[in-house]
Amino acid sequence: MTVGADMPKVSVVIPAYNCGANVDRLVASLRRQSLPAGEFEVIFVDDGSTDGTPQRLDELAAAHPHIQVLHQENSGWPSRPRNVGVERARGDYVFFADDDDWFGDEALERLHACAREHDADIVVGKMAGHGRAVPRELFRQNRFDATPANAPLIDSLTCHKLFRRSFLLEHRLQFSEGPYLRLEDHRMVVRAYLLSRRTCVLSDYTCYHHYLRSDQTNVTAKRFDPTEYYASLREALEIVNAHVPPGPLRDRLHRRWLRNEMLDRLRGRRLLDAPEGWVEQIAREIQEIIRDRLAPGVAAGLPPLYRALARLAEEGRVADLRRLAEWEVGVRAHGVVDRWAVRGSTLTLTFSAQLRAGDRPLRFGNDPHGLPVLPVGNVEPTPGAATPASPAKLDLVARRQETQEEIFVPVTVETERVPAEGGLHVLHKATATVDFAAFNSGRTRGTWQLRARVTSAGWTRDVGLALLVHCATDGAPPQVEYERAFWSRLRRLARRLGGHLPRTAVRAR
């Protein structure tokens, strides 16, 4: 295969297994790339698909000289295909993609330009999630010399990033192979972060779209075996230990796995929807890791809710974890727009938001640890073991409905602590001014929903603010629609047609 006279700038490596037509969106995004087709190559590695995927990919490669397909026996997991793809890759840089995700149109060009300009070993491009969570705090701003010590890189441990190929080869950065071997990308990526001479974070353009198929057939969406999963997690912790001495940084890196891969599985709807026996297995594994593998400072640095969860897990109090989960599913954000106005291209609004438990504001105690009032007792941290609670905060996020990409909007916030029976409530009041001629570097075409995001005590909850902002073209003056009026018109239309719509406008999640 020939890709121009020179070697390609980027090799996109894609494991494929029984993806069928689900790959079409990825292929379409690759064909739309602003980086010329002669400057990148695409390597599909078919992992023994049993449907029409091999023929579909072969036809694609026959029609496009910069696309090639490798076929192999089924290995049961994406690791082997990714490693094989790197062996075949010729690009200066390698990007690992999945067969049901897709790229922003300028992603490869922007990622490569950032890597070359800053001589980076790794570039992390901003991500959007479609049915699945993606990092948020990491992408508040561009970061051109990010390290695990000065940036929340640890929040992004999937492999969907740009890596210098010579860097991968120099350090033998490969994915651990084996069927259903979990967290293989965590182990590869965290080691890469710790070895990288320079890592950049590109936050001003949404480069990559993660998609969770509604049929849940993504191979990594299947329920895991707790013993195997947490054995892999222990290996990730040991990689950190091999590169980072004991102390605050090691604790902070370990904290990511305690929060995301352990405690988050023991809370809310995630716990309640899981089989009881499976939860018991997970709880035992987590209890052992907390007791034997994590320093006291790991749990101590968590927000108050997570500190309570960590204590319950360490003590094996599964019944209390379930009781807490049943209560927590009722914790939501509530937001109200007080005033809004549009002048020219500028929208100004004031709004308020807070967390609620059920239909009442969430109540916090007057204790120094900042714990919310929880439905279980004896969860206060050991004296001297807890760090002060991080202050609650409010963000305003604009989410483009067509693409699900999110942009943080600058806000001025005042936080009130209102005395309540047995404690206090927290209420945030904010003002924001958005110039849609300059917002998102002028890339504003589409419909934007404004959402309040409340972060407090271990919860991060969004609520729609009942405002829809329509921009007919990039940089066009915004047309603002009050969502309650929008839904009212739809209900009137539905009644004329003999149907009905639910009487709700502000949707929290």
Disulfide bonds with the S-S distance in Angstrom:
none
